[in-house]
Amino acid sequence: MPDSAVTFAPLETARFLLRPLRAGDAAELHRLVNDWEVAKTLARVPFPYPRDLADEWIASTAERIAANEAYHLAIARREDDVLVGCCGLTRDREDRSAELGYWVGRRHWGQGIAPEAAGRLARWALANLDIDRITASALVDNARSATVLARIGFRETGTGAQDFLSRGGAMPVRIFEAGRADLAPAPAAAVPSPEPAPGGKPILLVAAVGLIDPDNRVLLARRPEGKPMAGLWEFPGGKVHPGETPEAALIRELKEELGIDVTEACLAPFAFASHGYERFHLLMPLFLCRRWQGAVTPLEGQALAWVRPQKLAEYAMPPADVPLVALLRDFL
Ligand SMILES: Nc1nc2c([nH]c(=O)n2[C@H]2C[C@H](O)[C@@H](COP(=O)(O)OP(=O)(O)OP(=O)(O)O)O2)c(=O)[nH]1
């Protein structure tokens, strides 16, 4: 498949670009991976690694990205595009999960490349693919890889055995897993201005809206990478700032996030969510709105979906929203 068939937009980290592999990467990829110290840590890599296999594997990664099945990417230095390793995710659609893997060429070890690259790929995947958890494994004799997974935020969940081509058979592995809560930004970012609450959790006041179009469909927005609960779908809205009313907060948020103008008279109070998260208690009035000015536009790069009431339950949403979805479905 030609390179142009791959539409995956490269992911940036501070130092690297995670981009689809290209035919021109084959020689360097072969040089880096045909190294016992690297190959012995990888389940699906034979040793010695035939040169032709690099070409075949690169071609297969393009096909699997295009099919949205697996994302095996080059880790390339931003300043000179030099290939330093690979990281990849393979989806398991049945299970809403994906498996993470990575390797870095020996000459590039000791620079923290694996946590930077694999951590970005894992956070991107939870925010953009319909998955809820990521699994990974590390050979029991590969303490370095276990450290990388722990640095990204993975939890160790058990042990098992896995076939390793390079080792000629089954080997003992440590198994790791991460979900949204594990890879979320630091808690301080999640609660910037909570009400003081002596002895209890702070109350976070968030205003949200069910925008309803003439076909009776409801707008959901996907929480972007970098926010807590990234990848879940929510009602547009945001935190009520000190001194603001919920209505004023919504009018501001809808302008900032969706580029639409809403008046207070068009915001009808509908229901509220009251939900205890680990670090704060969310109090969220939900308004309904059928009239606004301007075209709904995702100004913050967030995915949007107009959803029929009967289909709302098919979208993974924050736990606070579950009772609201049931009320809204019955009402519409
Ligand atoms: N907007 C919205 N937030 C929700 C919903 N359900 C739910 O649990 N929340 C939670 C997620 C967050 O903890 C909080 C909203 O905070 P946020 O960080 O997204 O708000 P914001 O847009 O003001 O964000 P920022 O400017 O601080 O980045 O409310 C929902 O349906 N809509």
The ligand as a Gaussian input file, in Angstrom:
#p B3LYP/6-31G(d) Opt

LIG

0 1
 N      -18.964000      19.701000      30.489000
 C      -19.219000      18.560000      31.118000
 N      -18.469000      18.154000      32.193000
 C      -18.795000      16.979000      32.774000
 C      -19.872000      16.184000      32.299000
 N      -19.967000      15.078000      33.098000
 C      -18.990000      15.164000      34.024000
 O      -18.744000      14.335000      34.896000
 N      -18.267000      16.319000      33.841000
 C      -17.138000      16.701000      34.663000
 C      -15.827000      16.475000      33.976000
 C      -14.936000      17.510000      34.644000
 O      -14.458000      16.979000      35.860000
 C      -15.870000      18.637000      34.929000
 C      -15.823000      19.684000      33.838000
 O      -14.600000      20.250000      33.890000
 P      -13.746000      20.639000      32.587000
 O      -12.334000      20.604000      32.995000
 O      -14.157000      19.853000      31.415000
 O      -14.285000      22.105000      32.400000
 P      -13.711000      23.277000      31.572000
 O      -14.276000      23.191000      30.185000
 O      -14.027000      24.498000      32.392000
 O      -12.182000      22.925000      31.467000
 P      -10.866000      23.779000      31.552000
 O      -11.187000      25.069000      30.876000
 O      -10.579000      23.875000      33.032000
 O       -9.898000      22.891000      30.828000
 O      -17.187000      18.070000      34.954000
 C      -20.624000      16.620000      31.186000
 O      -21.557000      15.964000      30.698000
 N      -20.276000      17.811000      30.625000

